[in-house]
Amino acid sequence: MGKQQDVGEPDRHSGSDVTDHRPIGGDADARLALAQDPSTPQMTLIDLASDPSAVVRKAVAARADAPAQALRPLTRDHDRQVREAVARNPSTSIANLMRLVKDADRWIRWAVASNPACDESVRRAMSEASDKELRGLLAERRDLEPELAAKLVDDVSPEVRERLATHTHDPGAITALLADRTARVRKGVARNPRTTAAQRSALAADPVVDVRAALVRAVELGEADLALLLDDRSVQVRLAMATSEIVPAHIRQALARDPDEMVASAARDFRPGSGNSSAVRAPRIAHRPSTAGAGRRGGTSR
């Protein structure tokens, strides 16, 4: 479905369905059915965008074929769920996404972050926002421009830098974050499957236990690194190796003779597929948690 046109641009729809108009009447259920009907004319959808029922307006806001004239006023709707539906709509114009990424409601800002229609201008606005979670959601995007990744490398929030470290595909960002002084950021790098062999060797020698433990659970290591970690001074690291899904069998067999009985027992009792793996989680997609009464016809989210 194509992008919606915005202010000053001609409407992308043409033909009789634009000028045709279906009379609006009946109760809220009837108007909701009209808002959800794929055959409803564009002009009728524009009228339904000002319906007294928030549920009807939300149905219009969620339509990928809704005209820009309908979506534009819905970006300022007093009902938060209506604005959130516009923020998630992949046909929402860039101008409307720019309005919504600055919305006072955090869930609406976070919904914009998951919209595939976001372009570089919207992502730049996200990188400059005071909302830490919004910048964190940006840091997890695969399509993040190198310039913005470089900006987030220096983000004031360790959480944002950690999320970038875990998910970035940018080699320059990975290299920079490997030298971050905050351990949780390097732990994020340790979980990133796009690190090089040399970077994994550096992480295997990291002075912080949590970084080394995260590394052995997340990525495959060379024999030299495995041999080093096999004699790691930390029981936590050796235990992480003993329960890692990706550690080779001969390393686990060696750990079965570990001087620490907890490590040795874990290695002996390990069963593949037991849920001990610490794989990198998919990027978060912000969804407002459901609440009692949410979505009632004509209701407003508070």
C-alpha positions as CSV (number, residue, x, y, z in Angstrom):
1,M,0.0,0.0,0.0
2,G,1.4,3.4,-0.9
3,K,2.2,6.2,1.5
4,Q,-0.4,8.8,2.3
5,Q,0.0,12.3,0.9
6,D,0.3,15.1,3.3
7,V,-0.5,18.8,3.5
8,G,-0.2,20.5,0.1
9,E,0.0,17.3,-1.8
10,P,-2.8,15.9,-4.0
11,D,-4.6,12.9,-2.6
12,R,-3.2,9.6,-3.9
13,H,-6.6,8.2,-4.5
14,S,-8.5,8.9,-7.7
15,G,-11.8,7.7,-9.2
16,S,-15.4,7.6,-8.1
17,D,-14.5,6.2,-4.7
18,V,-13.0,9.5,-3.7
19,T,-15.9,11.7,-4.6
20,D,-18.6,9.1,-3.8
21,H,-20.2,9.4,-0.4
22,R,-22.0,6.8,1.6
23,P,-24.6,8.3,4.0
24,I,-23.6,7.8,7.6
25,G,-26.3,6.8,10.1
26,G,-27.3,4.3,12.7
27,D,-25.7,3.5,16.0
28,A,-22.0,3.2,16.9
29,D,-21.9,-0.5,15.8
30,A,-23.3,0.4,12.4
31,R,-20.8,3.2,12.0
32,L,-18.0,0.9,13.1
33,A,-19.0,-1.6,10.5
34,L,-18.9,1.1,7.9
35,A,-15.4,2.2,9.1
36,Q,-14.2,-1.3,8.7
37,D,-15.8,-2.1,5.4
38,P,-13.2,-2.2,2.6
39,S,-15.7,-0.8,0.1
40,T,-16.4,2.3,2.1
41,P,-15.7,5.4,0.0
42,Q,-12.8,7.7,0.9
43,M,-15.0,10.7,1.6
44,T,-17.1,8.6,4.0
45,L,-13.9,7.6,5.9
46,I,-13.0,11.3,6.1
47,D,-16.4,12.0,7.8
48,L,-16.0,9.0,10.1
49,A,-12.6,10.4,11.3
50,S,-14.7,12.9,13.3
51,D,-17.2,10.4,14.6
52,P,-18.1,10.8,18.3
53,S,-17.1,7.2,19.0
54,A,-13.4,6.7,19.6
55,V,-13.7,3.1,18.5
56,V,-15.0,4.2,15.1
57,R,-12.2,6.8,14.8
58,K,-9.6,4.2,15.8
59,A,-10.9,1.8,13.0
60,V,-10.4,4.6,10.5
61,A,-6.9,5.4,11.9
62,A,-5.9,1.7,11.5
63,R,-6.9,1.4,7.9
64,A,-3.9,1.2,5.5
65,D,-6.1,2.8,2.8
66,A,-7.3,5.7,4.9
67,P,-6.8,9.0,3.1
68,A,-4.4,11.6,4.4
69,Q,-7.4,13.9,5.1
70,A,-8.7,11.4,7.6
71,L,-5.4,10.5,9.3
72,R,-4.1,14.1,9.7
73,P,-6.7,15.2,12.3
74,L,-6.5,11.9,14.0
75,T,-2.9,12.6,15.0
76,R,-4.3,15.2,17.3
77,D,-7.2,13.1,18.6
78,H,-7.9,13.4,22.3
79,D,-8.1,9.6,22.6
80,R,-4.6,8.1,22.9
81,Q,-5.6,4.8,21.3
82,V,-6.7,6.6,18.2
83,R,-3.4,8.4,17.9
84,E,-1.5,5.2,18.6
85,A,-3.4,3.5,15.7
86,V,-2.2,6.3,13.4
87,A,1.3,5.9,14.7
88,R,1.3,2.2,13.8
89,N,-0.3,2.6,10.4
90,P,2.3,2.0,7.8
91,S,0.5,4.3,5.4
92,T,0.8,7.3,7.7
93,S,2.7,10.2,6.1
94,I,6.2,11.2,7.3
95,A,4.8,14.6,8.4
96,N,2.3,12.9,10.6
97,L,4.9,10.5,12.0
98,M,7.0,13.5,12.9
99,R,4.1,14.9,14.8
100,L,3.4,11.7,16.6
101,V,7.1,11.0,17.6
102,K,6.8,14.2,19.7
103,D,3.5,13.2,21.2
104,A,3.1,13.6,25.0
105,D,2.1,10.0,25.4
106,R,5.1,7.7,25.5
107,W,3.2,4.7,24.1
108,I,2.4,6.7,20.9
109,R,6.0,7.7,20.5
110,W,7.1,4.1,21.0
111,A,4.5,3.0,18.4
112,V,6.1,5.3,15.8
113,A,9.4,3.5,16.5
114,S,7.9,0.2,15.2
115,N,6.4,1.7,12.1
116,P,8.1,0.4,9.0
117,A,7.4,3.7,7.2
118,C,9.9,5.6,9.4
119,D,12.5,7.3,7.3
120,E,15.8,8.9,8.1
121,S,14.2,12.2,9.2
122,V,11.9,10.4,11.7
123,R,14.8,8.3,13.0
124,R,16.9,11.4,13.5
125,A,14.1,13.0,15.5
126,M,14.0,9.8,17.7
127,S,17.8,10.0,18.3
128,E,17.4,13.6,19.6
129,A,14.5,12.8,21.9
130,S,14.8,13.1,25.6
131,D,12.8,9.8,25.9
132,K,15.5,7.1,26.7
133,E,13.2,4.2,25.7
134,L,12.5,5.8,22.4
135,R,16.2,6.1,21.7
136,G,16.6,2.5,22.9
137,L,14.0,1.3,20.4
138,L,15.9,3.2,17.7
139,A,19.1,1.6,18.7
140,E,17.6,-1.9,18.0
141,R,16.7,-1.1,14.4
142,R,18.5,-3.0,11.7
143,D,18.1,-0.2,9.2
144,L,19.8,2.4,11.4
145,E,22.1,4.7,9.5
146,P,25.8,4.6,10.4
147,E,25.7,8.3,11.3
148,L,22.9,7.7,13.8
149,A,24.5,4.6,15.1
150,A,27.7,6.6,15.7
151,K,25.6,9.2,17.6
152,L,24.0,6.5,19.8
153,V,27.5,5.1,20.6
154,D,27.9,8.2,22.8
155,D,24.4,8.2,24.2
156,V,24.3,9.3,27.8
157,S,22.2,6.2,28.8
158,P,24.2,3.0,29.3
159,E,20.9,1.1,28.5
160,V,20.7,2.7,25.1
161,R,24.3,1.9,24.4
162,E,23.8,-1.7,25.5
163,R,20.8,-2.2,23.2
164,L,22.8,-0.8,20.3
165,A,25.7,-3.0,21.2
166,T,23.5,-6.1,21.2
167,H,21.7,-5.4,17.9
168,T,23.8,-3.2,15.7
169,H,25.0,-4.5,12.3
170,D,27.5,-1.5,12.0
171,P,31.1,-2.7,12.4
172,G,32.2,0.8,13.5
173,A,29.7,0.9,16.3
174,I,30.7,-2.6,17.5
175,T,34.4,-1.5,17.6
176,A,33.6,1.6,19.5
177,L,31.3,-0.1,22.0
178,L,33.8,-2.8,22.7
179,A,35.9,-0.1,24.3
180,D,33.0,1.3,26.4
181,R,33.9,1.7,30.1
182,T,30.5,0.4,31.2
183,A,30.4,-3.4,31.7
184,R,26.8,-3.8,30.6
185,V,27.6,-2.2,27.3
186,R,30.4,-4.7,26.6
187,K,28.0,-7.4,27.8
188,G,25.8,-6.3,25.0
189,V,28.6,-6.6,22.5
190,A,29.4,-10.1,23.8
191,R,25.8,-11.1,22.8
192,N,26.1,-9.7,19.3
193,P,26.6,-12.4,16.7
194,R,28.3,-10.0,14.3
195,T,31.5,-9.6,16.3
196,T,34.7,-10.7,14.7
197,A,37.0,-13.5,16.0
198,A,39.5,-10.9,17.3
199,Q,36.7,-9.0,19.1
200,R,35.5,-12.3,20.7
201,S,39.0,-13.0,21.9
202,A,39.1,-9.6,23.5
203,L,35.8,-10.2,25.2
204,A,37.0,-13.6,26.4
205,A,39.7,-11.7,28.4
206,D,37.3,-9.0,29.7
207,P,37.9,-8.3,33.4
208,V,34.2,-8.4,34.2
209,V,32.7,-11.9,34.9
210,D,29.2,-11.0,33.4
211,V,30.8,-10.1,30.1
212,R,32.7,-13.4,29.8
213,A,29.6,-15.4,30.9
214,A,27.4,-13.7,28.4
215,L,29.9,-14.4,25.7
216,V,30.1,-18.1,26.2
217,R,26.3,-18.4,26.1
218,A,25.7,-16.3,23.0
219,V,28.4,-16.9,20.3
220,E,30.7,-19.7,19.1
221,L,34.3,-19.2,20.1
222,G,37.6,-20.5,18.8
223,E,39.6,-23.2,20.5
224,A,42.1,-20.8,22.0
225,D,39.3,-18.8,23.6
226,L,37.5,-21.9,24.8
227,A,40.7,-23.2,26.4
228,L,41.3,-19.9,28.2
229,L,37.7,-19.9,29.5
230,L,37.9,-23.6,30.5
231,D,40.2,-22.5,33.3
232,D,38.4,-19.3,34.0
233,R,38.8,-18.2,37.6
234,S,35.1,-17.6,37.9
235,V,32.7,-20.4,38.7
236,Q,30.0,-18.4,37.1
237,V,31.8,-18.4,33.7
238,R,32.6,-22.1,33.8
239,L,29.0,-22.8,34.8
240,A,27.8,-20.7,31.9
241,M,29.9,-22.8,29.6
242,A,28.7,-26.0,31.1
243,T,25.1,-25.0,30.3
244,S,25.6,-23.3,27.0
245,E,23.9,-24.8,24.0
246,I,26.7,-23.8,21.7
247,V,29.8,-25.0,23.6
248,P,31.4,-28.0,21.8
249,A,31.0,-31.5,23.3
250,H,34.6,-31.9,24.1
251,I,34.7,-28.7,26.2
252,R,31.6,-29.9,28.2
253,Q,33.3,-33.2,28.8
254,A,36.3,-31.4,30.2
255,L,34.0,-29.3,32.4
256,A,32.5,-32.6,33.8
257,R,35.9,-33.0,35.6
258,D,35.8,-29.4,36.9
259,P,37.0,-29.0,40.5
260,D,33.8,-27.2,41.4
261,E,31.1,-29.9,41.8
262,M,28.3,-27.6,40.7
263,V,30.0,-27.0,37.4
264,A,30.9,-30.6,36.9
265,S,27.4,-31.7,37.7
266,A,25.9,-29.2,35.4
267,A,28.1,-30.4,32.6
268,R,27.3,-34.1,33.2
269,D,23.6,-33.4,33.4
270,F,23.3,-31.1,30.5
271,R,20.7,-32.0,27.9
272,P,20.4,-30.1,24.5
273,G,17.3,-28.0,24.2
274,S,16.9,-27.6,28.0
275,G,16.4,-23.9,27.6
276,N,19.7,-22.8,29.0
277,S,20.7,-20.9,25.9
278,S,21.0,-17.1,26.1
279,A,20.2,-16.1,22.5
280,V,19.9,-12.5,21.5
281,R,16.3,-11.4,21.8
282,A,14.5,-9.9,18.9
283,P,14.2,-6.1,19.0
284,R,11.4,-4.9,21.2
285,I,8.2,-3.8,19.7
286,A,6.4,-1.4,22.0
287,H,2.7,-2.3,22.6
288,R,0.6,-0.8,25.3
289,P,-0.4,-3.5,27.8
290,S,-4.1,-4.3,27.7
291,T,-6.1,-2.9,30.6
292,A,-9.6,-3.6,31.9
293,G,-12.1,-1.7,29.9
294,A,-9.7,-0.7,27.1
295,G,-11.3,-0.7,23.7
296,R,-14.9,-0.2,24.8
297,R,-16.9,1.4,22.1
298,G,-16.8,5.2,22.4
299,G,-14.4,4.9,25.4
300,T,-11.2,6.9,25.9
301,S,-7.9,5.5,27.2
302,R,-6.8,7.3,30.3
